[in-house]
Amino acid sequence: MNYVSAENLTKSYGIKVLFKNISFHINEGDKIAIVAKNGSGKSTLLKILMGKEIADSGTAIINKDIQVVLFDQEIDFDPKLSIEEFMMTLDSEPILALKNYHRSLHSTDNDFIEKALADMEAHKAWDLENEMKQILSQLKITDLDAKMGTLSGGQIKRVALAKLLTETRAEHRHTLLIMDEPTNHLDVDMVEWLENYLNKAKITLLLVTHDRYFLDSVCDIIWEMEDQNLYVHNGSYATYLENKMIREENLNATIDKANNLYRKELEWMRRQPKARTTKSKSRIDAFYETEKVAKTDTRKDGLELDFEMKRLGNKILELKNIDKSFGPKVLLKDFSYQFQRGEKVGIIGKNGAGKSTLLNIIQGLEKADKGEIETGETISFGYFAQKGLSYKEDERVIDFIKEIAEFYPLANGRSLSASQFLRLFLFDDQTQYSPISKLSGGEKRRLHLMYILYQNPNFLIFDEPTNDLDLPTLTVLENFLQQFQGSLIIVSHDRYFMDRIVDHVMAFEGNGKIRDFVGNFSEYREARSREEALEKNAAVKPEPVKEVISSTENIQSSNSKRKLTFKEQRELETIEKEMPELEEQRAKILDKLNNEADYEKIATLSSELETVSEKLENHEMRWLELQEIL
């Protein structure tokens, strides 16, 4: 079933063309990711599909039988509503049935109560209510009576995400789900749950995300928006990168040919032919087309640069026996660590575990309850926080950067101009001379990042740097950081980014416990999974009976006990064979339950789990009885 058909869409703002004559189709079951640098028109395209913007030309036909649902960065809500009331503002028959049922609990009207119960059955609202609570629970939203106005920005995003997922399940119509950066403000466990949910749900999805592991897990089609065009790639993120590289190589070869032809045709044009015949006019038109191709700017300032970083002394940063609590909540307890030159540390943990607090303590922005901090005299911090950039409304991008310095130092006395450094971070010449106020939200975030790096610090501290950054910028940043010779601390939930950059993980595991792990993020997760599996097996498996006979008395005692009958011996062998199989079966069902989003399947799996667990428990009890006989 076709959901959307777009032909020759064009959209401009003033002289800036976002996209020109792009065409695409969205069919039922498609899961599509959009990849583009900020300011390329991603958000505008989504608004056109939502009917909130109108294209300059072209057509976008939305199937009348589908519903388009958007998860946006901006959330509209009434701060006086509780979370439960906010969830119930959905306009669908199952939700209306659910609201009437809750009203009926306080009613004495038997007819109203009977109708409410009948509607609950007819619209399967019982299932929806359970699923809604499960989604909220997975997103760590448990107090449904809390007012929306009291929630943090991250909590509001998670509640809005829960509402959106509930809406797609409540509607029986075909739904196109559009999601703009859904993983922002989610910790790793939530992101992995959302991955599994979207993977298993039978939905049609159009997604904008910077999380490449999430993108690869959920989507199988990538739309690349670049240079006013839209390119479609079927396959993974790696396939997209390969296709893009091939296209750029072909473009460069075309430009080389055009340059050769351009030089020849330029000589002919300079002779200014007087007879403007149809043939000469055709040649003139062809010349301008050749000129356009020949002057195509494919320059990408390479990152093979030898940066001249501010000198680091022998003393970098040392934390000694740091304690920090907020009331009864312990964030840091007797924490000590000595940072080394060139160390790249990733800090991970659930929201509210104390990660940002540690960053503030390191920089002296917040005081520890106890302990000492020693910072080297040569240390120059560069802190990229989640707060926005401060700037004058009419200030141009290039002037904003030049306020720091005209040039960025390289080794051997060389340097990059402010304009070259801006190009390095994907600001073209036109954007450099635009007012900062005209930049998109993502472009401002990119400028903020560049502003920090351009000051040439030797100790970088990044708090969720990947939020709202586009994938091209992330690739540039990753390449930059891989060559960075100073010390680096990153707090991030972006697994791909952490795997590329960090070689050391500090994991905030709760109650002030911080685990020090040498390796990248995925290696830490694998180690934790192995440990959890061992702990689980140790808790489930009965301790093996070890019988050590070390004296005549023990031999006589052993011989005094009766032997198992043939039937009991066969029973013991069967139990010992089946117990590991039941444990494995139980583990698989638990894994499926953790990853399942469909309520009916959850009910079936729960029933299977109960049966297997009961059988395993009976086996264990009988095994103990037979061992007692032995």
N, C-alpha and C positions, 0 to 999 in steps of 0.2 A: 504493500500500500504506500503510495506516495504522500508524504506529509507536506513538503515544501518544494516549490520549483521557482528558481530565480533566473532571470535572463537579463544580461547586459546592465547590471546595476552600477550606477555611478553616484558618488557622493563627494562633495567638496565643501570646505569651509573657507570662504574668501578665495585666495589664490592657492591654498593648499588642497591638492586632490588626495583624498584618502584611498579610494579605489575607483577603477575605471573599467566599465564593461565586463564585470565579473559575472559568471554564471555557475550555478550549482544546483544539486538536488539533495533532499534528505528523505530517505525512505524508512519505513517502519523497521525498528530494531537496530538502526545505525547508531554507533557510539563514536562521535566525532570530537576531536580536540582541535582548537584553533591556536596556532603558534605565530606570533608576530611581535615585533618590538613595540613598546608603548608609543601611542600616537599614530599607529598605522590604520586605525579604524575598527579594531575588534569590538569595542563597546558600542560604537555607532551601528555596526552591522547587527548586533544583537537587538538594539533598540528598533531598528527597521523591521526585524522579524517579529518584535513584540507589538508593532504598530505605534510606537512612541516617537519614531522619526520617519520622515518621508525621503526616499531617494530622489536625487536630482533627475534621473532618467532610469529607464528600465522597469521591469516588473518583478514583484515577489508575490507569488500566489500561495496562500496558506490553505490547505484542505479544510473545508468548512466543518468536517466531522472530527477535527482534532482540537485539543486545548493546548495552548502554549503557556508554560509556567516558568517563571524566571526567579532564580536565586541571585540577588544582586548584592553589591557591596553596601548599598544604602538601605537600611531597614526602617520601614514606617511602623510605628506602634504607639499605642496609648500607654503612657507610663503608669497610669492608675490601675490597669488590668493586671490580674495575677497571671502567672505562666499558663495555668489551666484555662483561664478565660481567653487568653490570647490564642491558644491552640484551638479553642472552640469557635473562633471567628471565621473559620473556614466555611465556605458556602457550598455544601454538598449534601445529598440526601442522607448518607450514613451519619454525617456529623449532626444534622438536624435531628435525626432519630436519637442520637446519643444525648443531645441537649434535652430533648423531651423526656427521655428516660430519667435523667438526673432531676428534672422538675417533678416527675411523677413520684419520686421518693419522698417528697414533702407534700403530696396531694392526697386527698380523701375521695377524689372522684374516681370511682371504679372503672367507668368507661374510658377515662383518660389514661388510667394505668394500663388497662388491657390493650388499648391502641398503641401506647408507647412500647410495650413489650412485643406486640406484633410487628411494629416497625423495626425494632431492633433485630428481630429474626429475619424479616424480609430483606433488610439492607446489610445483613451480616455485620452489624455495628458492634457486636460483642468482640469479634475478631479485631476490628479496627481499634477499639479501645485498648485491647491488650497490646497490639502492635505499636500504638502511639506511646504507651508507657515504656515499652521495650526500647524504642528508638531514643526517647528522652534519657533513659537510664544509660544506654550505650554512650550518649554524648555528655554524660556526667551531670545531668539536670535531674535532681531528685526532689527538691522542695517546690512542688507545683503551686503552693500558696504564695510564694515570693512575688512581689510586685515587679513588673518589667522595669520600672524606673529605678529600682535598687540594684539592677544587674550591671556587671562590667560589660565593656564592649564585646569581649570574647564570648561571654555568656549569652548576650543578646544574639550574636551570630549563630551560636549553637542552637538556641531555641528556634530561631527563624529557619534554620536548616531542618530541624525536627518537624516543624510545621509544613515545610515544603515536601518532605518525604512522605508525611502523612497524607498530604493533599493528593499526591500522585497515586497513592494506594486507595484513597477514598473514592476517587473519580472512576467511573466505569467507562468513560470515554477514552479514546486514544489520546495520549499526552506526549507532547514534545517538551522535555525537561531541559531548560537552559541554565547552566551553572557558571557563575563568574567567580573564580578563585574560591571554591568551596572549602579547601583545606586550610585557609588562613585561620588562625586562632584555634586549631585542633592539635592535640598532642598526638604522638605517634600511634598510640593504641586506637584513638578515635579515627585517625586517617586510615589505618589498616582495616578497621571495622567498616568504614564508609566504602573503601575499595571493594571489600567482599559483598557488601550490600548492593552496590551498583552493578557489580559483575553478575550477580545472580538474578537481580530484578529484571523482569521483561519490560524494559523501557527503551525509549528512543532519546538519545542524549546528545546535546551540543555543549561542549565544555571548554572553558578557558582556565588553564592552570599552569603554574610554574613548576609543579612537582612532577619530575620526569618518571619516577617509579610509579606514581599514581596514574599518570597518563598512560604508561605502557600496560599497566594492569587492567585499566578500565576501557580504553579506547583502541580501536583497530583501524581508524581512518584519521589522518591528520590533514587539516587545511592550513597551508602556509600563506600568510598575507605579507607580500613584500613588493616594493616598487609599484604600488597601485594595482598589482595583479593578485590572483588567488590560484595557488597550485595545490592539487589534491594528491596525497600520498597514501596508498593502501599498505598498512603494516605498522611496524614499531617506530619508536623515536629514532633508533639507529638507522632504519630504512630511510626515514625522512632526511637525516643528515647526509646519508650516502647520495640520495637523489639530488639534494641541494648542491652538494659538491660537484656532481657530474654536470648539473645545469650551469653552474658558475664557470666551470672549465670550458664548456661549449660556448658560453657567452664571451669569455675572454678570447677564444679562437675567432669568433665572429667579429669582435672589435678589432682584432689585429688585421683581419682581411679588409674591414671597412676603412681602417686607417690608411692602408696601402692605396685603396681606390680613392679615398678622400684627397690624398695628396695629388693624384693625377687629375681628378676632376676639378680641384681647386685652381690649377693652372688654366684650365679651360674657362672657368667662371671669371677669372681675373681678366681675360681677354674681352669680357663684356660683349658677347655676340649681339650685333645690331639686328639681325633678322630673327625675330622671335617667332619662328615657325612652330607648328604644333609639336614637331619633333624636338626642337630645342627647349620648348617649355616643358616637355615631358622629361628631358634630361635635367633641367633645372630642378624640377620637383624631386627627381631621383637623387640629385646631389644633396638636397636638404635632408632627405631621409638618411642618406649615407652619413652626413655630418652628425645627425642625431645619434646614430649608433656609434660612430667613431669617438664621440665625446661623452659616451656613457661612462659615468664615474664608478668604477669598481674598486677603488682604493680602499683597502682595509689596513689601517696602520697596524703592522704586525706587533705581536707582544714579545718578540724575541729581543727584549730590551734589557740592558744592564743598568738597573736602577741604583742610584746613589742614595742609599738610605742614611738617615742621621745615625751617627756612631752610637753603638751600644757598649756600655762599660761591662766590667766583670759582674757587677751586681745588677740583676734584673728586677725581680719582685719576689718577696718571700712573705708568706702568711704563717703566723705562729699561733696555734691554739685558739682559733677564732670561734666564738659562740655568738649566735644571734637567734632571738626568739621574738615572736609577737604574741604576747599573752601566753596561753598554754601551748601555742604552736611552735615547735622547735624547727628552725630552718638549718642552722649550722651548729654543730657540736664538736668542740675541740678539733677544729679543722686546721690542718697544717699542710703547706705545699710550697715548694721552691721552684719557680719558673726558670726555664733554661733559654738560652739564646736560640732563636729559630724554631722554638717549639710551637706546634699547632694543636691546640687543645679544643675539643668539642665538648660542650656541656649540654647534657640532656636530662629530661625528667618531666614529670607531669606538671601541668599548670599550677602555679601557687606553691611549688616545692622549694623556692628560694633562689632560683637561678639568677634572676635580675637583681635580687638583693645582693648576691655575691659580687656582681659586676659593680654595683654602686659602692660597696665597701672597698673594693680594690682601688677605685678612683677617688675615695674620700668624699663621695657624695652622700654617704650614709655611715653612721658610726656602728661599730660592732659592740656587743654587750661586754665582750671580753676578748683579750688577745692583742697581738702586735702585728703591724704591717710595715715592712721595710721596702722602700722603693728606690731603685738606683737613681743616681743624680742625673744620668743622661737619658732617662726614660721620657719619651714624649708620647702620651696616649692619643689615639684617634678613636673616638667613641661614636659608633653608628647606632643610634637608639631608634625606638619605634615612633618617637614624637616627630612632628613635621619640621620642615625647613623654614627658617625665618628669613624674610627677604622684603625688599621694597617693591611695591606693586608694579612700578614702571621700569624697574631695573632689568637690563638685558642680561642674558645668560653669560655671554663672554665677559661683560664687565664685572659680574658677580664673582667669576673665577679669578679675574685679574686683580681683584682686591687682595687676594692672598699673595700672588706673585705673578710676574709676567712669564716666568719659565719654570719648568719642572726639571730638577737636576738628574742627569744621567752620569754614568761613570766616564772617566777619561776627559772630564771637562765639558762633555756634550750636554745638551738639554733639549727638552720638548717645549714648544710654545704652548700657551694656554689653549689656543685654537686646536693644535695637534692633539693635545691631551683630551680635549672635548670630543674630537673625532674618534679617538681611541675608545671612548665610551658612547659611540653611536649618535653623537649630536652633529648633524650635518651643518653646512655653512648657513643655510637659511634659518635653522632653529637657533643657532648660536647668537644671531642678532635679533631674535624675537624676545619680547618681554617675558619674564618668568611667569607672570600671571596667566599667559596664554598657553602654558604647557599643560598637558594632561596630568592626572594624578600620578600615574606611573612614571612619567618623564620627570616630575618634581622629585620623586623618590630616587630616580637615577642620578639627578643632579646633586641631591643631598649626599649620596654615596660618593660621587666624584669629588665633592667639596671636602669630604673627610680625607680621601686618599691624596688629594692634591697638596694638602698641608704637610705631606711626607712624614707621618709619624713612624716610630720604630716599634710601637706596641699597639696593635689593633685590637679593639674590642667590638664585636658585632652582636647585637641583640636582635634576633630574627631578621637578618638582612634580606632574606629571600621574599618576604611578604611584599606583594605588589610589584616585584621586579619581573620583567618579562624574560623569557628564555634566552634571547640573544644577549641581553645584558648580563644574565647569570653566567653565560659561557665566558664572556669577557672578564667578569669578576673572578671566576674560578682560575682562569689562565693567569691573571694578575697575582692572585694569592699564592698560586703554586710557585711563583718566582720570588715572592716576598721573603726577604732574608731576616726580618724581625720576628718578634713573638706575636702570637695570635690566639685570641680566645673567641670562640663562636658559640652562641646559643641559638640553636635552630632545630626545627622539627622536619626539615627537608633532608630526607635520607640520602638522596643522590648527591646533594651538595656536600653533606658531611663526609660521605665516602670518598669523594674526590679530594677533599682538602685536609681533613684532620688525620693525625697519626696517633692520637691519644684521646681517650674519652673519660670525662668525669660524669658519673651517673648519679643524680640525686634520687635516692631510693626511698626517701621519706623519713620523718622523725630525726632529721639532722644527719642521717647516714649518707655519706658520699663515697661511691666506689671508684677506685682508680683503676682504669683498664688501658693497657697498651694495645692499640689497634684502632681500626676505624669503626664506624657505627654498626655496619652489618656484622662485623666480627664480634662486636659486643653482644648484639642481639642473638647471634647463634650460640655464644657461650652461655647467655642467660637461659635460652631455650633448653640447652642440654642440662643445665643445673636444675631447672624446674622439672624436667622429665625424670631426673634421678631422684629428686625429692618426692615426686609423686609416686614413683615406683617403690621407694622406701616406705612410704606411708601405707601403700596398699598391700604389698607382698608380706606374707607372714615370715617371721624369722625362721630360717631352717634349723631343724633340731640337730645339734651336734652331740653325739654320744661318745665320750672318751672313756675307755675302759683301762684303768691304770692299776688295778689290784685284783686279787682273787675274790675279795668281797664284792667288788663291782661285777665280776663275771658271774658269780653265784646269783647276785641280785638280778642281773639281766636274764639269766636262764630261768629264774623263777617266774618271769612274766610269760603269759601264754603267747603262742605265735598266732599270726593272723591266719584265718581260714583262707582256702583257695579263693573263695568268692570275695572276701575282704581285700586280699592282696590284689586281685584284678580291679576291684573298685578303687583302691588307692592309686594304682597305676593310671587308671582312666582319669581320676581327679587331677593328678599331677600333670597329665598331658593337657587336660582341658582348661585348667586355671590360667596359664599364660595366654591361651587363645581368647578366653573371656576377657582378660585384662586388655588385650590388644583391641578386641571388638568394642569394649567400653570406651577406650581412649579415642577410637575413630568416631564413635557416636558423639562424644563430647566435642571433638574438633568440628564435626559437622554442625552441631548445635551453635557453637560460637560463631560460625560463619554463615548461618542460615538466616534469611530475612523473611521467608514466606511462613506465615503463621500456621497454616495447615501442616506444612512439613515439620515445623517445630513441635507441634502436638504429636505427630507420628514418631518423631525421633525421641521425644521425652518418654513416650510409652515404651519404645524399644530399650531405652536406657534403664528404665525401671525394671524391666524383665531381666535384662542381662545382669544388672547389679544384684538383684535378688538371687539369681542362679549362682553368681560368683560368691555371694555371702554364704549360701548354703554349702557350696563346695569347701569354702574355707573352714566352716564349722565342722563338717564331716572329716576333713583332713586332720584337724586337731584331735578329734575323737579317735581316729585310727592311730595317730601318733602316740596318744595316751596308752592304747593297748600295747603298742610296741615297747 
